[in-house]
Amino acid sequence: MKYKHLLTVKQFYVISIIINVVFWFLLLSSIYTSDTILQIREVKENNFDFNGHLSGNYVPSIAGCYMFSEWLRSEKAYELLTNQLDVKSIYKKGDLFTKFGGIHDLFMHGDRSEWSYFNKNLTISINNNSNTININLSSYNNEDSKKILYEIITIGKEFLQSSHKEEDQKLINYISFLSSSLDRDLKETNTILGNYIKEGISIYPKENYLNNLLIKNIIENKLMDLDITLNSMKTLTFPVYQAKIAQKVFIQEELNKLYFHDIFQIQNSEKMEDILNKKHFIENLKQSIEQKKYMLQKKNYIDRYQITVISPPSLLIERSGPYRVKGFFATLLVISLIYWLIKE
């Protein structure tokens, strides 16, 4: 027989098992994973009036998660990552068969092949219910996986902050305009307040109004008494009558002054109060604007998105155990088929 020099079945399986054990359980490097859970938060903005940006009102954003996921798989993200870490050397630590540059990618060259290999070890899943994104990374060392994930979070924050440059520039221009406008408004408000103070106008206390109301009631009662006296003027001498008339005129004038003073003070007090409220509003808004201006001078972008780390990068157990067992039996099956084909 042509192939009678072939090993016996028993010899074949013993040798195959030994080779498989050596390959799958001794030669192949262990693969470790690290994962992190992030939440992308976005400024809540109903209209393009920037109130949300000024108030810092952030809400979970599922759209931000998908945008972040798409960016993370891009060549640009990998380029930023390799500027900070030597990712290529991390993935050359493995065995000859699985590491980057090994047998399986012998004919792959250049940065694009590195990026493709990195993406094979990166798993991203998005939870639409909790608005979170789970990032799982594999490498040949647990600490390396964890280190890469931390760097991904760092460059991810920078990406999200600069992801809307045109909108941010509009906002920067708007804030500069708003700051100048508030300066003018505050100057005009202070001028009006200064004029009010010169005229002796201030917030008119309600107690003053009540006190004046009591005085007016007393004066009105006095006038009523005078009217009664004048109605019985037949019993009065002419000089006394004239004196009573003069007294009535004087009291009426004083009463009119009180009425006029109350009306004047109350009306202008309301204006004064409006102006003061406007001033306080402008001052508070200006303070918020100045904080944004200070931030812009340092960063030149708006914090449109934020990353909240729900679960920091953690070290996980080796995930290659089941993979090795499956590979062992699959390889044994393939070798067996080849053996029986040759034997026949």
C-alpha positions as CSV (number, residue, x, y, z in Angstrom):
1,M,0.0,0.0,0.0
2,K,1.2,3.4,-1.0
3,Y,0.8,5.0,2.6
4,K,1.6,1.9,4.7
5,H,4.4,3.9,6.4
6,L,1.7,6.0,8.0
7,L,1.3,5.9,11.8
8,T,-1.2,3.6,13.4
9,V,-4.4,5.2,14.6
10,K,-3.3,5.0,18.2
11,Q,0.1,6.5,17.4
12,F,-1.5,9.3,15.4
13,Y,-4.0,10.3,18.1
14,V,-1.3,10.3,20.8
15,I,1.0,12.5,18.7
16,S,-1.9,14.8,17.7
17,I,-3.0,15.3,21.2
18,I,0.6,16.0,22.4
19,I,1.0,18.6,19.5
20,N,-2.4,20.2,20.3
21,V,-1.7,20.4,24.0
22,V,1.7,22.0,23.3
23,F,0.3,24.4,20.8
24,W,-3.0,25.5,22.5
25,F,-1.9,25.3,26.1
26,L,1.8,26.1,26.1
27,L,2.7,28.1,23.0
28,L,-0.3,30.4,22.7
29,S,-0.2,33.5,24.9
30,S,-2.9,34.2,27.4
31,I,-5.4,36.9,26.4
32,Y,-6.7,39.3,29.1
33,T,-9.5,41.8,29.0
34,S,-10.4,45.0,30.7
35,D,-13.7,46.8,30.4
36,T,-15.2,50.1,31.4
37,I,-18.8,51.5,31.3
38,L,-19.2,55.2,30.3
39,Q,-22.2,57.5,30.0
40,I,-22.0,60.3,27.5
41,R,-23.9,63.4,28.7
42,E,-25.0,66.3,26.5
43,V,-26.1,69.8,27.2
44,K,-29.9,70.0,27.4
45,E,-30.8,72.7,24.8
46,N,-34.4,73.2,23.7
47,N,-33.5,76.1,21.4
48,F,-30.3,77.5,20.0
49,D,-30.3,80.2,22.7
50,F,-27.4,78.7,24.7
51,N,-29.3,78.7,28.0
52,G,-28.3,75.1,28.6
53,H,-24.7,75.9,28.0
54,L,-24.7,78.8,30.4
55,S,-26.5,76.8,33.1
56,G,-24.5,73.6,32.6
57,N,-27.6,71.4,32.4
58,Y,-26.4,68.0,31.1
59,V,-28.5,64.9,30.4
60,P,-27.6,61.4,29.2
61,S,-27.3,61.2,25.4
62,I,-27.7,58.0,23.4
63,A,-26.8,59.9,20.3
64,G,-23.5,60.9,22.0
65,C,-22.9,57.2,22.8
66,Y,-23.2,56.2,19.1
67,M,-21.1,59.2,18.0
68,F,-18.4,58.2,20.5
69,S,-18.5,54.6,19.4
70,E,-18.2,55.4,15.7
71,W,-15.3,57.7,16.4
72,L,-13.5,55.2,18.6
73,R,-13.3,52.7,15.7
74,S,-11.9,55.4,13.4
75,E,-8.3,55.7,12.2
76,K,-8.2,59.2,13.7
77,A,-8.9,57.8,17.2
78,Y,-6.2,55.2,16.8
79,E,-3.7,57.8,15.6
80,L,-4.4,59.9,18.7
81,L,-4.1,56.8,20.9
82,T,-0.7,55.9,19.4
83,N,0.5,59.4,19.9
84,Q,0.2,58.7,23.7
85,L,0.9,55.0,23.9
86,D,3.1,52.5,21.9
87,V,0.1,50.3,21.1
88,K,2.0,48.4,18.4
89,S,4.6,47.1,20.9
90,I,1.8,46.1,23.4
91,Y,0.3,43.8,20.7
92,K,3.7,42.4,19.7
93,K,4.1,40.8,23.1
94,G,2.0,37.7,22.2
95,D,3.1,34.4,20.6
96,L,4.1,33.9,17.0
97,F,0.7,32.8,15.9
98,T,-1.6,35.5,17.4
99,K,0.5,38.6,18.1
100,F,0.5,41.6,15.7
101,G,3.1,40.9,13.0
102,G,2.9,37.1,13.6
103,I,2.1,34.4,11.1
104,H,-1.7,35.2,10.7
105,D,-0.9,38.7,9.4
106,L,2.5,38.1,7.8
107,F,1.6,40.0,4.7
108,M,-0.1,42.9,6.4
109,H,1.9,46.1,6.6
110,G,1.5,49.8,7.6
111,D,-0.5,51.7,10.1
112,R,-3.8,50.6,8.6
113,S,-3.0,47.0,9.4
114,E,-2.2,48.0,13.0
115,W,-5.5,49.9,13.3
116,S,-7.4,46.9,11.9
117,Y,-5.7,44.5,14.4
118,F,-6.5,46.9,17.3
119,N,-10.1,47.0,16.3
120,K,-10.3,43.2,16.4
121,N,-9.4,43.4,20.1
122,L,-11.9,46.1,20.8
123,T,-15.5,45.4,21.6
124,I,-18.1,48.2,22.0
125,S,-21.7,47.7,23.0
126,I,-24.3,50.4,23.7
127,N,-27.2,50.0,26.2
128,N,-30.2,52.0,24.9
129,N,-32.1,51.6,28.2
130,S,-29.4,53.1,30.5
131,N,-27.8,55.3,27.8
132,T,-24.4,53.8,28.5
133,I,-21.5,52.5,26.4
134,N,-19.5,49.4,27.4
135,I,-15.9,49.2,26.1
136,N,-14.1,45.9,26.3
137,L,-10.4,45.6,25.3
138,S,-8.2,42.5,25.0
139,S,-4.4,42.3,25.1
140,Y,-1.7,40.0,26.4
141,N,-1.3,41.8,29.6
142,N,-4.1,43.0,32.0
143,E,-2.3,46.2,32.9
144,D,-1.8,47.1,29.3
145,S,-5.6,46.7,28.6
146,K,-6.4,48.9,31.5
147,K,-3.9,51.5,30.6
148,I,-5.2,51.8,27.0
149,L,-8.8,52.2,28.3
150,Y,-7.8,55.0,30.5
151,E,-6.1,56.7,27.6
152,I,-9.3,56.1,25.5
153,I,-11.3,58.0,28.1
154,T,-8.9,60.9,28.1
155,I,-8.7,61.4,24.3
156,G,-12.5,60.7,24.1
157,K,-13.1,63.7,26.3
158,E,-11.0,65.8,24.0
159,F,-12.8,64.5,21.0
160,L,-16.3,65.2,22.4
161,Q,-15.3,68.7,23.5
162,S,-14.1,69.6,20.0
163,S,-16.7,67.7,18.0
164,H,-18.8,70.7,17.1
165,K,-16.3,73.4,16.2
166,E,-18.7,75.4,14.1
167,E,-21.4,75.5,16.7
168,D,-18.8,76.2,19.4
169,Q,-17.5,79.2,17.3
170,K,-21.1,80.5,17.0
171,L,-21.4,80.2,20.8
172,I,-18.1,81.9,21.4
173,N,-19.1,84.8,19.2
174,Y,-22.5,85.0,20.9
175,I,-21.0,85.0,24.4
176,S,-18.6,87.8,23.4
177,F,-21.5,89.8,22.0
178,L,-23.7,89.1,25.0
179,S,-20.9,90.2,27.4
180,S,-20.5,93.5,25.6
181,S,-24.3,94.0,25.5
182,L,-24.6,93.3,29.2
183,D,-21.9,95.9,29.9
184,R,-24.0,98.5,28.1
185,D,-27.2,97.4,29.8
186,L,-25.5,97.5,33.2
187,K,-24.1,101.0,32.5
188,E,-27.6,102.3,31.5
189,T,-29.2,100.7,34.5
190,N,-26.6,102.3,36.9
191,T,-27.3,105.7,35.3
192,I,-31.0,105.4,35.8
193,L,-30.5,104.3,39.4
194,G,-28.2,107.3,39.9
195,N,-30.8,109.7,38.6
196,Y,-33.5,108.1,40.9
197,I,-31.3,108.5,43.9
198,K,-30.6,112.2,43.0
199,E,-34.4,112.7,42.9
200,G,-34.8,111.2,46.4
201,I,-36.6,108.1,45.1
202,S,-36.2,104.8,46.8
203,I,-38.1,101.6,47.5
204,Y,-41.2,102.9,49.2
205,P,-41.8,100.9,52.4
206,K,-45.4,99.6,52.8
207,E,-45.3,100.7,56.5
208,N,-44.9,104.3,55.3
209,Y,-48.0,104.0,53.1
210,L,-50.0,102.5,56.0
211,N,-48.8,105.3,58.4
212,N,-49.8,108.0,55.8
213,L,-53.1,106.3,55.3
214,L,-53.8,106.7,59.1
215,I,-52.7,110.3,59.0
216,K,-55.0,110.9,56.0
217,N,-57.9,109.4,57.9
218,I,-57.3,111.8,60.8
219,I,-57.1,114.8,58.5
220,E,-60.2,113.8,56.6
221,N,-62.0,113.5,60.0
222,K,-60.7,117.0,60.9
223,L,-62.1,118.3,57.6
224,M,-65.4,116.8,58.3
225,D,-65.5,118.5,61.7
226,L,-64.6,121.8,60.0
227,D,-67.4,121.4,57.5
228,I,-69.9,120.8,60.4
229,T,-68.6,123.9,62.1
230,L,-68.8,126.0,58.9
231,N,-72.4,124.8,58.3
232,S,-73.3,126.3,61.6
233,M,-71.4,129.5,60.7
234,K,-74.4,131.6,61.7
235,T,-73.3,131.3,65.3
236,L,-69.7,132.3,64.3
237,T,-68.4,135.8,64.0
238,F,-67.0,136.7,60.5
239,P,-63.3,136.7,61.6
240,V,-63.8,133.2,63.1
241,Y,-65.5,132.1,60.0
242,Q,-62.6,133.3,57.8
243,A,-60.1,131.6,60.1
244,K,-62.0,128.3,59.8
245,I,-62.1,128.6,56.0
246,A,-58.3,129.3,55.9
247,Q,-57.7,126.3,58.2
248,K,-59.8,124.1,55.9
249,V,-57.8,125.2,52.8
250,F,-54.5,124.6,54.5
251,I,-55.5,121.1,55.7
252,Q,-56.9,120.3,52.3
253,E,-53.6,121.3,50.7
254,E,-51.6,119.1,53.2
255,L,-53.9,116.2,52.5
256,N,-53.4,116.7,48.7
257,K,-49.6,116.7,49.3
258,L,-49.9,113.5,51.2
259,Y,-51.9,111.9,48.4
260,F,-49.5,113.2,45.8
261,H,-46.5,112.0,47.8
262,D,-47.9,108.5,48.2
263,I,-48.9,108.2,44.5
264,F,-45.5,109.6,43.4
265,Q,-43.5,107.4,45.7
266,I,-45.5,104.3,45.0
267,Q,-45.3,104.7,41.2
268,N,-41.6,105.5,41.2
269,S,-40.9,102.9,43.9
270,E,-42.2,100.2,41.5
271,K,-39.9,101.6,38.8
272,M,-37.1,101.6,41.2
273,E,-37.8,98.0,42.2
274,D,-37.9,96.9,38.5
275,I,-34.6,98.6,37.8
276,L,-32.9,97.0,40.8
277,N,-34.3,93.6,39.8
278,K,-33.0,94.2,36.3
279,K,-29.6,95.2,37.7
280,H,-29.4,92.0,39.9
281,F,-30.4,89.9,36.9
282,I,-27.8,91.5,34.6
283,E,-25.1,91.1,37.3
284,N,-25.8,87.4,37.9
285,L,-26.0,86.7,34.1
286,K,-22.8,88.6,33.6
287,Q,-21.0,86.6,36.3
288,S,-22.0,83.4,34.5
289,I,-20.9,84.9,31.1
290,E,-17.6,85.9,32.6
291,Q,-17.0,82.3,33.8
292,K,-17.7,81.1,30.3
293,K,-15.4,83.7,28.8
294,Y,-12.6,82.6,31.2
295,M,-13.2,79.0,30.1
296,L,-13.0,79.9,26.4
297,Q,-9.8,81.8,26.9
298,K,-8.2,78.6,28.3
299,K,-9.8,76.0,26.1
300,N,-11.4,77.7,23.0
301,Y,-14.3,75.3,23.1
302,I,-17.6,74.7,24.9
303,D,-18.2,71.7,27.1
304,R,-21.0,70.5,24.9
305,Y,-20.5,66.8,26.0
306,Q,-19.2,65.2,29.1
307,I,-18.1,61.7,29.9
308,T,-19.2,60.2,33.1
309,V,-17.3,57.0,34.1
310,I,-19.9,54.7,35.5
311,S,-17.5,51.8,36.0
312,P,-13.7,52.6,35.7
313,P,-11.4,50.3,33.7
314,S,-11.1,47.0,35.6
315,L,-8.9,44.0,35.3
316,L,-10.7,40.9,34.2
317,I,-9.8,37.2,34.2
318,E,-8.1,35.5,31.3
319,R,-10.8,35.0,28.6
320,S,-8.8,32.5,26.5
321,G,-9.7,29.3,28.4
322,P,-12.8,28.3,26.5
323,Y,-11.1,29.5,23.3
324,R,-8.2,27.1,23.9
325,V,-10.5,24.1,24.5
326,K,-12.5,24.8,21.4
327,G,-9.4,25.3,19.4
328,F,-7.9,22.1,20.7
329,F,-10.9,19.9,19.6
330,A,-11.4,21.8,16.3
331,T,-7.7,21.3,15.4
332,L,-7.9,17.6,16.4
333,L,-10.9,17.1,14.2
334,V,-9.3,18.7,11.2
335,I,-6.1,16.7,11.6
336,S,-8.2,13.5,12.0
337,L,-10.1,14.2,8.7
338,I,-6.9,14.8,6.9
339,Y,-5.4,11.6,8.3
340,W,-8.3,9.4,7.3
341,L,-8.4,11.0,3.8
342,I,-4.7,10.3,3.3
343,K,-5.0,6.8,4.7
344,E,-7.8,5.9,2.4
